Amino acid sequence: MPSQEYNLIHILRILKKWRNHILIIPLVAMVFTAIFSWFFLDDYYMSYVRLYPINMAYNDRSNMFNVNGGVNIPYFGDKDDVNRVLTTANSQELSQFLIDKYGLAAHYKVDTTKKYWKTKLRKEFESNFKAIKTEQGAIEMSILDTDPLFAKKMIDDAILKVDEITRKSVNENKQIQLDMFDNLNYVQTVKVASSADSIAQLARQFHIVARTVGGAEVVEGDDYNAVQKFKVLIGQQKNAVEQLNISLDIRQQIKSSIDANSSSLSIIERPYVADRKEKPKRSIIVLIAGLLALAAAVFGVLAIEEMREIRTKL
């Protein structure tokens, strides 16, 4: 215990002896850091958007035309929809779109004549752009830039591009369904036309006449077997027409769903032009520099005194 007390008193004496240096060094470091941060660190402004993905099944034909008996479809998407939008927001397609459209190589002053300049450019963009999931389950896209208006424009275009990519993937699947029904309807139309030709030919050949008597359909002709065949063909034609009408209706519903092309995103908080910088926090930088310099000064003077004592003992 006496030894520890002696060491503490010894340390305090050393600090008192070097107090001017210990105070001057942090002050100099803080002044230098303040000057450096003011003249050499650019101000960065943030623009951001908060949004929720819309459940794309909400705009599906089954919900738009109520063909499933009024199934309750939630307007906002689930975690799978959130993850899909997040993946799109962090995709190379989006980053390359913004890099190309806004000429970020020149904006970030990246030397395109040097090796691996594309990698450097992408890392610079990724350090400024973020797409994350918030605690409330929303998606937040943000970007930092020295020009607040420039940052806001990039976020606006990022929203449009993410929405475009998301809708494109959904509409491509709907287009496949549309093409399938187009082929089906063509085959069904040919079948109906062929059936009509066969009925007309049979009626001419055997003088078959179909008429309605007392609400019932009566078919008469010269040949019994031909009349029975005529009835079968009429029934087949009616079924084919009904199927064709149903198929055409579904095809039109799918087409209407594609044409609607509704947004896949619901924006909760729109981006704006920031009037206050996001970084650097110069006061914090200066304070940290002062504390680090103070710690370095204390340990430095203690090390100097320790070296002096060692030399005197040698």
N, C-alpha and C positions, 0 to 999 in steps of 0.2 A: 504493500500500500504506500509506504513512504517513497518507494522508487517511482510509482505511477504519479504521485503528487509532484515529485521533483521534475519528472519529464514534462508534465503539463505546465508547470511554472517556467521551465526552460523554453518550452515552445512559445508561451506567451511573451517571454522576454525577446525571443528572436523576432516574433511578429511585430512587437513594439519598435524594435530596432530598425526593421525594414518597412515600417508602416507607410512611409511616403512612397516607396516603390510599389508596395502592394496596392495603394490607392491609385497611383498614377497609371499603372499598367492597364487595369480595367477601364479607366476613363479614356485612355488613348484608344483601346480596342473598340469601345463603344462609339467614339467619335469617328474612327476610321470606318467601322461597319455602317454607321449611319450615312456617311458620305458615299461609300461604295454602293449601298442599297438604293440611295436616292438617284445616283447618276448612271448606274450600270444595271439595275434590275428594273425590267419593264413592269408596268401595271397591267394586270390581267383582270378582265371582267367576265362574269359568268352569265350565260343564258341557259335556261332549262325549261323542260316541259314535264308535267306529270299526267299520265294517262292510264286508262284501263283498256284492255282488248275487248272487243265485242264478240260475243258468241256467234260465229259465222253460221251456225244452224238457225239463228234467228231470222236470217234472210233466205233460208232454204225454201224450196217450193212447198214442202210439206207444212211449213209454218205460215208462209205467205198466203197459201190458198186453203189452209185448214183441212188438209186431206187426212189427217190422223186423228180427227175427232177433238181438236182443240187441245193438243198436248201443250203443257205449260213450259215454254222454253225461256230460261233466264237470259236477260239482256246482256249481262257481262259474262265474259268467258271464265273458265276455271283455270287451275294451275297449268294445265297443258297449253292453253291459249297464251298464258303469261310467258311460259317458257319458250313458246314458238316465237313470240314477238321479241323477247330478249335475245334469242339466238339470231334473229334477223338484224336487230339493232347492233349487235356485236360482230356482224358478218363482214367478210372482206368486200362483199358486193357494195355494202353501204359506205364503208370507209373509202373505197376506191372511187365511188361516185362523188363524194364530197371533195376528195383530193383533186380529182380531175376538173370538176365544175368550178371550184374556187381557186385553182392554181396554187395549191398549198405549198408546192415545192418552192416557188418564188416568195410566197407570203412568209414561210418559215425560214427563208434565206438558206435553203439547202443547196449545196454545190452539186449540180447534176453531172458534173464531169468526173467526180470522184467515184471510186469503187464502193459498192454497197450503199449508194445514196438512197435507193428505194427503201431499204431496210431502215435507214436513219429517218427518212421521212415518215414512214409508218409508225415508228416508235414515238416520234414527236407528236403525231396526230393522236395516238393512243394515250399519251400522257395528258392530253387536253380534253379528250372526249371520253365520257363515261355513260354507260347504260346499266342501271342497277334496278333491283326490286326493292321497294320500300317496305317498311314494317307493316304498312296497311295493305300490302299486296299489289300496289300500283307499280307502274314502271316509270322511272325517272331517267330521262336523257339530258345530259348537260354538256356544255362545251366552254372552254376558257379561251379567250383571245384578247389581244391588246386593243382591238377595236370592238366596242360593245355592239354596234350595229351589225358588224360582220358576223359576230357570234350569234346574234339573233336570227339572221338570215340562214345561217348554216343549220340551226336547229329547226327552223321552219321547213327547210328542204329535207332534213333527216326524217321529219314526221311524214311528209308526203311519200318519200321513198320507202320507208318501212311499211306504210299502208299499201303502197303499190305492190310490193313484193308479197305481202300477206294475201292480198286479194287475188293476185295472179295465180298463186298455188291453188287456191280454192276454186277459182273460175276455170282453171285448166281441167280439174276433175269434172266440173259441170259440163264443160265442152265435150268431154269424152262421152258423157251420158247423152248429150244432144246429138252427137254424131251417130251413136248407137240407135237412137229413136228415128233419126233420119233414114237409116238403112232399113230399119224394121218397117217404117211407114211406106217406104218404096215397095218393099216386097208385098206388103198387105194391099197396097193400091193396085199392083199388078194382079194380085189374086182376085180382087173384087171385079176388076175389068174383065178378066178371063171368065169369071163366073157369069157375068152379065152377057158376054158373047155366047156362052154355051146355052143359057136360058133362051136368048133370042132365037138362036138357031133351032133349038128344039121346038119352040112355039111355032115357028114358020113351017117346019117340016110336018108336024102332026096337028096343026091347026088348034093349038092349045090356047085357051082363053082363061084368064084369072079374073074373077069379079067378086064383089062383096054382096052377100045376100043376108039380110037380117043381122048384120054385124059380124057375120062369119065369112071367111074367104072360101070361095068355091072355085075349083079348077076343073075345067072340062076340055076334052080333046078326043081325037079319033082313035088313039091307042092307049089302053089302060096302063101298060108298063111305062110308056112315055110320060103319061100324066104323073105317075108315082115318082119317076126320076125328076120330073119338073119340080114337084113339091120338095124333094130332097135338096135340089140345087137352090131353090128359093130360100129354104131354111139356112143352108150354108152361106148364102150371100148375105142374109140378114146378120148372122153371127160375125161374118167377116167385116161388115160395115160397122157394127157396134164396136168391135175390137179396134178397128182403124180410128174411129172417133175418139175412143178412150186414149189411144196412143198419141193421136194428134193433140189432144188436150194436155197430156202430160208433157209432150214436147214443147208446147207453147208456155207451160208453166216454168219449165227449165229455162227456156229462152228469156222469159220475163225476169227470172231470178238473176240471170247473167247480165241482162240489160240494166237492172236496178243498180248493180255494181256499187252497193252501199259501202261506206267507210268501215274498215275493220277496227278502228280506234275511236275511243271516246275520250276527248281531252278534258281533263279536270282543271288543270292550271296551265294556261297558255304562256308561251315564252314572251319576254319583253326585253326592251333595251335597258340594260343595267346602268344605273347612274352612280354606282359605288363599286370600287374595285374589290375583287375577291382575294387577290394576293399581289405582291407579297405583304405580309403583316410586319411592317418595318419595326414597330415598337417591340414586338416579340423577338424578332431577329437581333435587335440591338441589345435587349435584355439578356438573351441567351449568350450572346458574345461576351457581355460584361461578366456574367457569372462564370463562364468557362475561363476567361482571362484571370478572374480573381482566384479561382481554384488553381490555375497554372502558376500564378504568382506566389501563392502560399506554399505550394509544394516545391516551387523553384527555390525560394529563399531557404526553406528547411533543408533542401538538398545541398545548397551552397554552404550553409553553416556546418552541416554534417561532414562535408568534404574537408572543410577547414580544420575541424576537430581531429579528423583522421590524420591529416598531415602533421599537426602539432604532436600527435602521439607517436608518429613514425620518426 
